[in-house]
Amino acid sequence: MAVGIGMLLTVGTGAAPTQLQVVNARATSVAARPQYMAATTTGRAAASATRYSTAPSQGHAAGDAFTGPSSFYEGPTTAPATNTPWAAATAFLAGCAISAFGLVAQRKLQKTGSWTPGPHATEQSDFAMCAIAAHQNVDKAPDVLSRDKEDSTSMRRQFEELCRKMQGEICAAVEECDGEGKFREDAWIREDGGGGISRVMSGGKVWEKAGVNLSVVYGTMPQEALAAATARGAEYTKDLKPGDRVPFFACGLSCVMHPRNPHCPTMHFNYRYFETDGGAWWFGGGTDITPAYLDEEDMKHFHGTYKAACDKHDPEFYAKYKKWADEYFVIQHRKETRGLGGIFFDDLNDRDPETIIKFSEECLKSVVPAYIPIINKNKEKEFSQKEKEWQLMRRGRYVEFNLVYDRGTIFGLKTGGRIESILMSLPETARWEYDHHPEPGSPEAKIMECFQNSREWV
């Protein structure tokens, strides 16, 4: 989660539709990447016989594009570029404002059911909980980030080891599929306890931005932060006095992939293990997919892969966790889902933890076979400027959900998490058009129907 406070906000002006682009301050400008510009398309879609091959497809030229702007088009840039100190300060403050708005709005909706202005009981504590803990970058992460330096059999150590292993395997598969992009690795330690390893790819051939982040944190947190982390927060804090802080441990692996091509879906996953010193523990996680255009064959493949993974552990898991994903990833103020679901679970502690960690491992191992074949199938497809702009509008919806409703984002902000890691999930570019409605009968309208009415895919 890496866009963070360093995001640049550019508002389109002139005759073009009103647009807000959220651009990573580190992103290289389109003008500085002429190798991605071309005037014609070659349109080499993968043959259907090899649609779901996990091997990377060959022959994709960096100059593939549609007539006009680059196929790696990042939205119109109608506002002039500015590099003044005032512009930098404005971008910083705007980033802060968006994050703060999402946090406060979510808290108001959760606690009061109201979006209206005015005092609310929980409002005063929201900004106090955003105090930033000290994080120090290091050349190499310690071999063990959890506090169990000697107890290699604890669940804390086991889950950290699983996350480290899967971070490496997933990043390797993504780099192979991309063909050009490489992950940058940042290691950091947290003053209050723990640390993490952030791996982010920016400016790849296939992915505009991709991140796979490991976090291991422990210390104490406000009771309100626990409520943000789990739907059963009240149960876990029932014996605490008002104002008491909760000693906790949390380990998780989070990922988001934002491809360039509108026919390649965004993918997200997060798997985590949580403990409090009061004896509460649980697992949570899920993997979900967010396409801009509907390909039913792709959705059957993705959901079918996760159904098979779930069925190995409990025949009731897929139906239950697919429904949970459909209900969790809802942009409530839009009355539509962020994407087309997947699986989502939380507070899972109804069986032996050794059994649950094996299920988490199965889900993590399913990421590559569920997602990479879809990318290999679609990454060479032609696309138009209109299709790119629709993808950017759907990314705007992605931003709205993550800043207003996402538990992981809110928990990270409330516990003083590392901002670059927390906001890694945001895309480098997004778009908002005023009062936009897809044309009836269009491919955009077809997938909007799916966002508004959940479907069964397998």
C-alpha positions in Angstrom: 0.0 0.0 0.0 2.4 2.5 -1.3 1.0 5.6 -2.9 0.6 7.3 0.4 0.9 11.0 1.3 3.3 11.5 -1.5 0.5 11.3 -4.1 0.1 14.0 -6.6 -3.5 15.1 -7.3 -4.1 16.6 -10.7 -7.5 18.0 -11.7 -8.3 18.1 -15.3 -9.3 21.5 -16.8 -10.6 22.8 -20.1 -13.0 20.9 -22.4 -12.0 17.5 -21.2 -14.3 15.8 -18.6 -13.4 16.6 -15.0 -10.9 14.1 -13.9 -8.8 13.4 -10.8 -5.6 11.5 -11.4 -3.9 10.0 -8.4 -0.3 9.6 -9.5 2.5 8.1 -7.4 5.0 10.9 -6.8 7.7 8.4 -7.8 6.1 7.4 -11.1 8.1 8.3 -14.2 6.1 10.6 -16.6 4.8 9.2 -19.8 6.9 11.7 -21.7 10.0 10.3 -20.1 9.1 6.8 -21.3 9.1 7.1 -25.1 9.8 3.4 -25.4 6.1 2.8 -24.5 4.8 5.1 -27.2 3.7 4.0 -30.7 1.2 4.8 -33.4 -0.3 1.5 -34.3 -1.5 -1.7 -32.8 -0.4 -5.2 -33.5 -3.0 -6.9 -31.4 -1.5 -10.2 -30.6 -4.1 -11.9 -28.3 -3.0 -15.2 -26.9 -4.5 -18.2 -28.8 -7.4 -19.9 -27.0 -5.5 -23.2 -27.0 -2.9 -21.6 -24.7 -5.2 -19.2 -22.8 -4.6 -20.5 -19.4 -0.9 -21.4 -19.7 1.1 -20.3 -16.7 4.1 -19.7 -19.0 4.7 -16.1 -20.1 3.5 -15.4 -23.6 6.2 -14.4 -26.1 6.6 -11.6 -28.6 5.0 -8.6 -26.8 6.7 -5.5 -28.1 7.1 -2.5 -25.7 5.7 -0.3 -28.5 2.3 -2.0 -28.9 -0.3 0.7 -28.8 -3.5 1.9 -30.4 -3.6 4.7 -32.8 -3.1 7.9 -30.8 -1.9 7.9 -27.2 0.2 5.0 -25.9 -1.4 1.7 -25.0 0.1 2.5 -21.6 -2.0 5.7 -21.6 -2.3 7.1 -18.1 -5.2 9.5 -18.7 -5.2 13.0 -20.1 -2.9 15.4 -18.4 -4.6 18.6 -19.1 -3.2 20.5 -16.1 0.3 21.9 -16.6 3.1 20.2 -14.7 4.3 22.1 -11.7 7.4 21.5 -9.7 7.2 24.5 -7.4 7.4 24.2 -3.6 3.8 25.3 -3.4 2.7 22.5 -5.7 4.6 20.0 -3.6 3.0 21.3 -0.5 -0.5 21.2 -2.1 0.0 17.6 -3.1 1.1 16.6 0.4 -1.9 18.3 2.0 -4.3 16.8 -0.5 -3.0 13.4 0.2 -3.5 13.9 3.9 -7.0 15.2 3.4 -8.1 12.2 1.3 -6.7 9.7 3.9 -8.3 11.6 6.8 -11.6 11.9 5.0 -11.8 8.2 4.4 -11.0 7.4 8.0 -13.5 9.8 9.5 -16.2 9.0 7.0 -15.9 5.3 7.7 -16.0 5.8 11.4 -19.1 8.0 11.2 -20.9 5.5 9.1 -19.8 2.5 11.3 -20.7 4.1 14.6 -23.6 6.5 13.8 -25.0 5.4 10.4 -24.7 9.1 9.4 -22.7 11.0 6.8 -24.1 14.3 8.0 -21.8 17.0 9.5 -21.9 17.6 13.3 -20.4 16.1 16.4 -20.3 12.4 16.9 -19.2 10.5 19.9 -16.2 8.8 18.3 -15.0 11.6 16.0 -12.6 13.3 18.5 -10.4 10.2 18.9 -10.0 9.4 15.1 -7.1 11.8 14.5 -5.5 11.0 17.8 -5.2 7.3 16.8 -3.3 8.3 13.6 -0.1 9.0 15.5 2.7 7.7 13.4 5.0 5.2 15.0 8.7 5.4 14.1 9.9 3.2 11.2 13.5 2.8 10.2 14.6 1.6 6.9 17.3 -1.1 7.0 19.5 -2.7 4.4 18.3 -6.1 5.2 15.4 -7.4 7.3 16.2 -9.4 10.3 15.9 -13.2 9.9 13.0 -13.1 12.3 10.7 -10.1 12.7 8.4 -11.5 15.3 9.3 -11.4 19.0 9.7 -15.2 19.2 13.4 -15.2 18.5 13.9 -18.7 19.8 10.5 -20.4 19.7 10.4 -21.6 16.1 7.3 -23.7 16.7 5.0 -20.8 17.7 2.2 -19.9 15.3 3.6 -16.4 15.1 6.9 -17.8 13.7 5.2 -20.3 11.5 3.0 -17.7 9.9 5.8 -15.3 9.3 7.9 -18.0 7.6 4.9 -18.9 5.4 4.4 -15.3 4.4 8.1 -14.8 3.6 8.2 -18.0 1.4 5.1 -17.0 -0.5 6.2 -13.4 -1.0 9.3 -14.7 -2.8 7.4 -17.2 -4.9 4.6 -14.8 -6.0 7.0 -12.0 -6.8 9.1 -14.4 -9.0 6.0 -15.5 -10.9 4.9 -11.9 -11.5 8.3 -10.9 -12.7 8.4 -13.8 -15.1 5.0 -12.9 -16.5 5.9 -9.2 -16.9 9.1 -9.9 -18.7 10.7 -6.5 -17.9 9.5 -5.2 -14.5 11.4 -5.9 -11.3 10.4 -5.6 -7.7 12.1 -3.0 -5.6 12.6 -4.3 -2.0 12.5 -2.1 1.1 13.1 -3.6 4.5 12.1 -1.7 7.6 11.8 -2.1 11.4 9.2 -0.6 13.7 10.2 1.1 16.9 7.2 -0.3 18.8 8.0 -3.8 17.6 8.3 -5.8 14.4 8.9 -4.6 10.9 8.4 -5.7 7.3 9.5 -6.3 3.8 7.9 -4.3 1.0 8.3 -5.3 -2.6 6.9 -3.0 -5.2 7.1 -3.0 -9.0 6.5 0.3 -10.8 6.6 0.8 -14.6 6.6 -2.8 -15.7 5.7 -3.9 -19.2 2.4 -5.6 -18.0 1.9 -4.1 -14.6 1.7 -0.4 -14.0 2.1 -1.1 -10.3 2.3 -4.3 -8.3 3.1 -4.8 -4.7 3.6 -7.7 -2.3 4.2 -6.6 1.3 5.0 -8.5 4.4 4.2 -6.9 7.8 5.0 -8.2 11.2 3.9 -5.8 14.0 3.3 -6.0 17.7 2.9 -3.7 20.6 -0.3 -2.0 21.9 -3.2 -0.4 20.1 -6.4 1.5 21.0 -9.5 -0.6 21.4 -11.0 1.3 18.4 -8.2 -0.1 16.2 -9.1 -3.7 17.2 -12.7 -2.9 16.2 -11.4 -1.9 12.8 -9.4 -5.1 12.5 -12.2 -7.5 13.2 -15.9 -7.6 13.4 -15.6 -9.2 16.8 -13.6 -6.4 18.3 -16.2 -5.8 21.0 -16.1 -9.4 22.1 -12.3 -9.3 22.4 -12.3 -6.1 24.5 -15.2 -6.7 26.7 -13.1 -7.1 29.9 -11.0 -3.9 29.3 -11.7 -0.6 30.9 -12.3 2.5 28.7 -8.9 3.9 27.6 -7.0 0.6 28.1 -4.8 -0.3 25.2 -4.7 -3.8 23.7 -1.4 -5.7 23.5 -1.3 -7.4 20.1 0.6 -9.3 17.5 -0.2 -9.2 13.8 1.5 -10.8 10.8 0.2 -10.6 7.2 1.0 -10.7 3.5 -0.8 -8.2 1.3 -0.8 -7.8 -2.4 -2.3 -5.7 -5.2 -1.7 -5.9 -8.9 -2.8 -3.1 -11.3 -2.1 -4.1 -14.9 -1.8 -1.6 -17.8 -4.2 -3.3 -20.2 -7.9 -2.8 -19.4 -8.6 -6.4 -20.4 -6.3 -7.6 -17.6 -8.0 -7.5 -14.2 -6.6 -6.1 -11.0 -6.0 -8.7 -8.3 -5.7 -8.3 -4.5 -5.1 -10.7 -1.6 -4.3 -10.5 2.1 -3.7 -13.3 4.5 -3.1 -12.6 8.2 -2.7 -14.0 11.7 -3.7 -12.0 14.8 -3.2 -12.5 18.5 -3.9 -10.4 21.6 -2.2 -11.0 24.9 -5.6 -11.7 26.4 -5.6 -15.1 24.6 -7.7 -14.2 21.6 -6.4 -15.4 18.2 -7.7 -15.7 14.7 -6.9 -16.0 11.0 -8.3 -13.9 8.2 -7.8 -13.3 4.5 -9.0 -13.7 1.0 -8.2 -13.2 -2.7 -10.4 -11.1 -5.0 -10.4 -10.0 -8.6 -11.5 -6.6 -10.1 -11.8 -6.7 -13.9 -12.8 -3.6 -16.0 -14.4 -5.8 -18.6 -16.3 -9.1 -18.2 -14.8 -12.3 -19.5 -17.0 -15.1 -18.0 -14.4 -17.7 -18.9 -11.8 -15.8 -16.8 -14.2 -15.5 -13.9 -15.0 -19.2 -13.9 -11.3 -20.0 -14.0 -10.5 -17.7 -11.0 -13.4 -18.7 -8.9 -13.0 -22.4 -9.8 -9.4 -22.3 -8.7 -10.4 -21.0 -5.3 -13.3 -23.3 -5.0 -11.0 -26.3 -5.5 -8.6 -24.9 -2.8 -11.5 -24.4 -0.4 -12.9 -27.9 -1.1 -9.7 -29.5 0.0 -10.2 -28.2 3.5 -14.0 -27.9 4.0 -16.8 -28.3 1.4 -18.7 -25.4 3.0 -15.8 -22.9 2.8 -16.2 -21.7 -0.8 -19.9 -20.9 -0.7 -19.5 -19.2 2.7 -16.4 -17.2 1.9 -17.6 -16.3 -1.6 -20.7 -14.8 -0.1 -18.7 -13.0 2.5 -16.5 -11.4 -0.2 -19.6 -10.3 -2.1 -20.8 -8.6 1.0 -17.5 -7.2 2.2 -16.3 -5.6 -1.0 -19.3 -3.3 -1.4 -18.8 0.5 -2.0 -21.8 1.4 0.1 -22.3 4.9 -1.2 -22.3 3.7 -4.8 -24.4 0.6 -4.1 -22.0 -1.6 -6.2 -19.1 -3.9 -5.5 -15.5 -3.1 -6.0 -15.0 -6.0 -8.3 -16.3 -9.5 -9.0 -15.3 -11.1 -5.7 -13.4 -14.2 -4.8 -13.2 -15.4 -1.2 -13.0 -13.5 2.1 -12.9 -14.8 5.7 -12.1 -13.3 9.1 -12.1 -14.3 12.8 -11.4 -17.9 11.8 -10.6 -19.8 15.0 -13.2 -22.6 15.1 -10.6 -25.4 14.7 -7.0 -26.2 15.5 -4.6 -23.4 14.4 -2.4 -25.9 12.7 -5.3 -26.9 10.5 -6.2 -23.2 9.6 -2.6 -22.3 8.7 -2.7 -25.1 6.1 -5.8 -23.6 4.6 -4.1 -20.2 4.5 -1.1 -21.8 2.8 -3.4 -23.4 0.2 -5.0 -20.1 -0.6 -1.7 -18.4 -1.0 -0.4 -21.1 -3.2 -3.5 -20.7 -5.4 -2.8 -17.0 -6.2 -0.5 -17.7 -9.2 -2.6 -20.5 -10.9 -5.8 -18.4 -10.3 -4.5 -15.1 -11.7 -1.4 -15.3 -13.9 -3.0 -17.5 -16.6 -5.7 -14.8 -17.0 -3.0 -12.1 -17.5 -1.1 -14.3 -20.0 -4.3 -14.7 -21.9 -5.1 -11.0 -22.1 -2.0 -8.9 -21.8 -1.4 -8.7 -25.6 -4.9 -7.6 -26.5 -5.6 -4.3 -28.3 -7.5 -1.6 -26.4 -8.9 1.8 -27.2 -8.5 5.1 -25.3 -12.2 4.8 -24.3 -11.5 1.4 -22.8 -8.5 2.8 -20.9 -10.5 5.6 -19.5 -13.2 3.1 -18.3 -10.4 1.2 -16.6 -9.3 4.4 -14.8 -12.8 5.1 -13.7 -13.1 1.6 -12.2 -9.8 2.3 -10.4 -11.4 5.4 -9.0 -14.0 3.1 -7.4 -11.1 1.0 -6.1 -9.6 4.0 -4.4 -13.0 4.9 -2.8 -13.4 1.5 -1.3 -9.9 1.3 0.1 -9.9 4.7 1.7 -13.4 4.6 3.2 -14.1 0.9 4.0 -11.1 -1.4 3.9 -10.3 -2.8 7.3 -6.6 -3.3 6.5 -6.1 0.4 5.5 -8.0 1.7 8.5 -6.2 -0.6 11.0 -2.8 0.4 9.6 -3.6 4.1 10.0 -4.9 3.6 13.5 -1.9 1.7 14.7 0.7 4.1 13.3 1.6 1.8 10.4 4.1 2.6 7.7 2.2 4.8 5.3 4.0 3.7 2.1 3.0 0.1 2.9 -0.5 0.9 4.0 -1.4 2.8 0.8 0.5 0.5 -1.6 -2.9 -0.8 -2.7 -3.8 2.5 -4.5 -3.2 2.7 -8.3 -0.8 5.2 -9.8 -3.6 6.6 -12.0 -7.3 6.8 -11.6 -10.2 8.8 -13.0 -13.5 10.4 -11.9 -16.0 11.7 -14.4 -19.0 13.7 -13.3 -22.3 11.7 -13.4 -20.9 9.1 -15.8 -23.3 6.3 -16.9 -22.3 3.5 -19.3 -24.1 3.4 -22.6 -27.0 0.8 -22.5 -26.0 -2.5 -24.0 -22.2 -1.6 -24.0 -19.5 -3.9 -22.5 -19.2 -1.3 -19.7 -22.9 -1.6 -18.9 -22.6 -5.4 -19.0 -20.0 -5.5 -16.2 -21.8 -2.8 -14.2 -24.7 -5.2 -14.0 -22.4 -7.6 -12.3 -21.1 -5.0 -9.9 -24.7 -4.2 -8.9 -25.9 -7.8 -8.7 -23.6 -10.5 -7.5 -23.4 -13.7 -9.6 -22.4 -17.3 -9.1 -19.5 -18.2 -11.3 -19.0 -21.9 -10.5 
